[in-house]
Amino acid sequence: MNSENSHYKVIESHFNKEMILPTSKSHANRALILGALKGNNFRIDHLPESSDVQNLLSCLSSIGLRIKKINDSVIFQNSFPECESLSNGNVIDLHTGDGGTTNRFLIALLARGTKTYRLFPSEKLASRPIDDLLTPLRALGVVFENSTQAAWLKLRGPAKFGASPLEIDCSKSTQFASALMLAFSNTNQTFHLNKISASETYLKLTSHLIKETAHKNYYNTPLDYSCLSYPLALAVIKGKVLIRNCHDIDPYQADSKFIDMLISSGADIKWSELGLVVTCNKKLKPFEVDGREFPDLIPTLVYLAANIKGTSTLKHLSVLRHKESDRLVELIELLKIFLVPFHFDESQDELRITGTEIKPGSYVVKPKRDHRMVMTAYLFLRTCGGGQLAEVDCIEKSFPHFLQIMQ
């Protein structure tokens, strides 16, 4: 799908599938930054086709890195910033896409270089928070300027390492801290992380990758548990699924907690030699969750709550405000479209959803251009008679073959 306004016809049908899911873009983009610093034929296997990952890979090639591609593996033959001598010119333009990790991780890495870099992101990335990354980099001497040619960001290093810990505000996102931890992983720079209010598991993931790759020259990218949530949620409501490449839990992906949550709600989940098997259960129990633990999982949980009898409670949802869209607003809009009873208490930052049997209808859903909202809307449509779904091309950001795999 190439048209931003394209409509995809979702057809309701029983869900009974075997599938292999994409690998994790969270793991992959972290590994790519570490590979850029390491060089020396560092190898990353099983890279996903996610546009976030492919955009970062393309930018790394543009800054002088020689990267050999073999199927879904890449090998870094040289390292940054030494590779700058191979890039063309003193000012380098990079088209970075709309990925949060793609852009934020790249900015921190480029701060290690000596050339001037101009970043041209897409979609609404330019309106998302960034100051809490730029502030600590400025403290290290990195210069950021307003470009006269429509670039979102223009920067010039090199960063000068400090003897004192670098202060990082994590109140809006832990991606800023991860970006700096990765970019300075081969230095003595230390950090002081302040106001960690959400997504702490992603910081543990960053620390894990840095340690995991410190004394070895390869990395295997595991299954993406954010992608896993969609077929599992549809299966427990409407069928059965076997995930052939899921054989254990990844403690460094917050969204892997979805499996434990399903078990607590009474889902029929079994581990087998073939993979993870999940089967429909009409007697699931409502649940209560803290959205700060796994913000990317909240849209799928809203779908689940809408289809479970009883009232489920989702707390601390302000973390959803600064994603590819304001996901809290978009989720409430979905509940209205499908006439699902809910109450949002803004003072408590709490959403209560009373599951109901959604009536089949001729629905047309036009979500914002946000991959997770589009995939969540698909789940709703697949369960309640089908309909028309807009903006389906943006799912390439995380799950390019979602429609083919799920249909």
Phi, psi and omega in degrees: 000120182253339182277133180295334182257016181296147177247138178245133180274114177268126181251127177291133176199161178296142183257108178217098191223154164244137185206159170245126187262161179296160174275171192281123175286335176295315175295313188298313183293327174293316180296325179296320178295317179295321177297322179297325179280327186278316185057218173055036179064031174298134187242137174240125180256154173062045175293139177283164178274003178314136180296330177301316181289315182294325177294319178295318179300318179297317179295321180297323176294325183288342181263012173107000179284131174269112185238116179270128181255130176228103185055240181260023177244154174227149179233124180272111184272344174217184188226162177258140010266002181304329184289351183303334180296342182265351180272154187272127174081171179264346175240121185242125178267134181233127176263109198258355182074197187247014184281134177297309180293322180305308184285314184290317178296321182294318180302313181296320179295313183298333178297343178280346185269181182245349181273171176266132182237136176242128184255132178238090179279177180236177180055228185250019182302322183297341180265358180274157185301142178213341187302327182287353170264320183291324183301309178294329177291323175298324179296339178264007175095006179284136183259128176244133182229157171280129180275150178269359183237042169071010175290145178291319186213140176232128184221155177214128176260203008269154174292140177255118186296143180254155178283333181268155176300141179275126182280130179230126177273117183254015186294327180268326182196142173277354180297330178296315179295316179299318180302314182286321178299319180290310186295332181248022185293338180256023177236180177265008180297133178247167186224150172239111186267122183249150169058047176284109184246346183202161172059034181296332179300328180292330174292321177295323176298316179299312179299320180299313181295320179299315179290320184297326184261000184298324187235020174219161190248029177205163177210133176260124181278123182277175176306145177271112183282343172292316176296324183300328186298328185291307178294328178294316180298317179294323181295316183291339178266328193213039175152227185203145178215145172243119177262106189287336181253026175241111183234355178197178180266139174261106183293348182264002173247114184304325185289350176293343178293347179301324180296313179297323178296319178296319178298317179297330179276357177099015182290151178271098184235130181224140171264132180227174177297334181277339182143203182268129181244127179232131185235149181304139174220116184281357184246037177294146180265145176297166188220169175227129183223159175255113185296342180291338183287322185208074185301326181290343182273342186302317179303317178295323180292329176295316175302315182297313180300325181293341184248008178250129179297138184105179184251122175259150184236128178242121188249160175054063185261001179298340178298344181277351190292329190247039175266202179300335170219176169281092188294334178295314177298317182293322179292320177297322178296319177299317180298323178293316181302317185263013174055042177269125180296134179205164172217125177252121177258101184295325181295329178262354183054053190221134179243123177250127184239128178257111183300146182212163173277103185292129183285134176298144179198180178263083187270143170235117184246126180238079180287168171295166181283078183222115187306319182289327178289324178294316181292326177292318177299323177301317180300315178300311182296320182297334184270338191234042172103353178086184181156195183257134182235126181266166174062030185290342181294337185285354177290349177299342179302322184228334189215071190305325184256025182307310185294319180292319182290321186278333188288000000 
